[in-house]
Amino acid sequence: MRWRVTVAAALLAATLLAGLALRARVVHLCDRVAAPLEQTADAIIVRKAIPLDSIASATEIWSNALPFLSALVTHEWLDGVTEGLARAEGFLSRGEDSEALAEIRALLILLKRIEEYDRLSLRNIL
């Protein structure tokens, strides 16, 4: 009987730790995608040379993260980020800075929403 309680407690702890590790990985990936987008937004705002490769690097990070994120996050949000990255890159390549900035801001909001998805809180537990 005692070993069953020990195994149950170990499985419960492993499930909790795995969930926390997966959540930390999602937050890390979203932060890695958001960093070059924030740099691009800052460059647009202060009218510096806009690094086109920053959107490309964000897109590459995002593409590599998609298989992992697809198992954890709703596909509507993932598709929204994928499409938003393509639109932002298109706006920048055409020199439409204000539209690119609006798209980048929308992307940053969506990435924050993905980070907050299923965050452990008292409200989620109750």
C-alpha positions, 0 to 999 in steps of 0.5 A, a space after each residue: 500500500 505504501 509503495 502505491 502512495 509513493 508512486 502516485 505522489 511521484 507521478 503527480 510531482 513529475 506531471 507538475 514539473 513537466 507542465 512547468 518545464 513546458 510552460 517555461 519553454 513556451 515563454 522562452 520561445 516567445 521571448 526569442 521571437 519577440 526580441 528581434 521584433 522589438 528591435 525592429 519596432 524601435 528602429 522604425 520609431 526612431 527612424 534608424 536603418 531598419 534591419 530586414 534580417 531581424 524579421 527573417 530571424 524571428 521567422 526562422 525561430 518561429 518556424 523551428 518552434 512551430 512543431 513544439 508549439 503546435 502540441 501545446 497552443 491553439 492553432 489559430 494563434 500560431 497561424 496568426 503569428 505566422 501570417 503576421 510575420 509574413 505581412 510585417 516582412 512584406 510591409 518592410 520590404 515595400 517601405 511601408 513603415 507605419 503598417 509594419 509597425 502596426 503589424 509588429 505591435 499586433 504580433 507582440 500582443 499575440 506572442 504575449 497572449 501565447 506566453 500567458 496561455 495556461 499560466 498557473 494561477 489561483 483562478 485556473 486552479 479553482 
